[in-house]
Amino acid sequence: MAAAHGTAAGSRGAPTGPWNVPTEPAGRSVGTSGPWSGHTGPPPSPSGDGRRRGSVIAVVAATAVVPAAGITGFLVLGDDGKPDAGPTGADVVPPSASPGEPRGGAGDGTAPLVPGRKTVINPKRGIAFDVPVDWAVKSSGWVTYVAENGDPDETPLVGFAAPAILEEKWCRSDDDGNGTQEDTPLASVGSRAEPDARDTTEAARENARLWVYGSYAQPAKEKVTTGAATPFTTKSGLTGKVATATSTGVDGTGRCAHDGKATAFAFENPAGETLSWTFVGVRGVDDEVPEPTVRKILGTVRLVDSTP
């Protein structure tokens, strides 16, 4: 499975990972490990340590206190996968608010649309959606991404910010034998901006494809199948294009090597900017997140006031 970036305590890549460090890169991570960054253990040095599918890098808000072995200070990155000049209001979780908790009242779109669920907010992009209560909602300064295996610079293939992760330590292994256990999450979901996408169709298909490739299938691009982008409208009336991708026949030797799947929804905000929401998770296992659950989360994606 790919490595993930963006976990405070370390993550592998892909689901939380494959996934975590920069937000909104053109590549991968899973500030989680693997398709989403779900690796556990201390984060590697900024140059990367060659671990499969990415390394774990702590991407946290400037006010968060998270020890990062081998790294001096804290790494604060933008949700486009590039370092920010410094923390902004959108990257910092107010001391009075717990990570992932709504910052506003019921009238501003931050209250759950589905009773009993939790609202996830990306304040920088003005995106909100609801997840089941057993998902862990990360702070708005958290980023997850995936990168090519062996890339010493850990250049993100794709990533997203302010994620929610399901079973962050779903699978743990030390497949490369370096003595560090890496965690693979069962699933992750997050959002980002798409400044380089030509349109919502391209943004949806590329997000889905890159997450599955980076988190589960690499280096075998031929094992990833990406569907056509089709029109979709959420409960709030937000319209855009949705696309799915899956991997088949992943034959990695690691105990956490599995096929994966991703669903990406791309849309425009009132300013004409293309944004996206993406779900990525393990496929073909007993506790795989069922498609109706993915679609129920997708159906709650909505626009809220953004933080400059």
Secondary structure as GFF3:
##gff-version 3
##sequence-region A 1 308
A	DSSP	three_ten_helix	106	108	.	.	.	ID=ss1
A	DSSP	beta_strand	118	122	.	.	.	ID=ss2
A	DSSP	beta_strand	127	131	.	.	.	ID=ss3
A	DSSP	beta_strand	136	137	.	.	.	ID=ss4
A	DSSP	beta_strand	143	147	.	.	.	ID=ss5
A	DSSP	beta_strand	156	166	.	.	.	ID=ss6
A	DSSP	beta_strand	171	173	.	.	.	ID=ss7
A	DSSP	beta_strand	182	184	.	.	.	ID=ss8
A	DSSP	beta_strand	187	193	.	.	.	ID=ss9
A	DSSP	alpha_helix	200	212	.	.	.	ID=ss10
A	DSSP	pi_helix	213	217	.	.	.	ID=ss11
A	DSSP	three_ten_helix	221	223	.	.	.	ID=ss12
A	DSSP	beta_strand	224	226	.	.	.	ID=ss13
A	DSSP	beta_strand	230	233	.	.	.	ID=ss14
A	DSSP	beta_strand	239	247	.	.	.	ID=ss15
A	DSSP	beta_strand	259	268	.	.	.	ID=ss16
A	DSSP	beta_strand	274	283	.	.	.	ID=ss17
A	DSSP	alpha_helix	291	298	.	.	.	ID=ss18
A	DSSP	beta_strand	302	303	.	.	.	ID=ss19
###
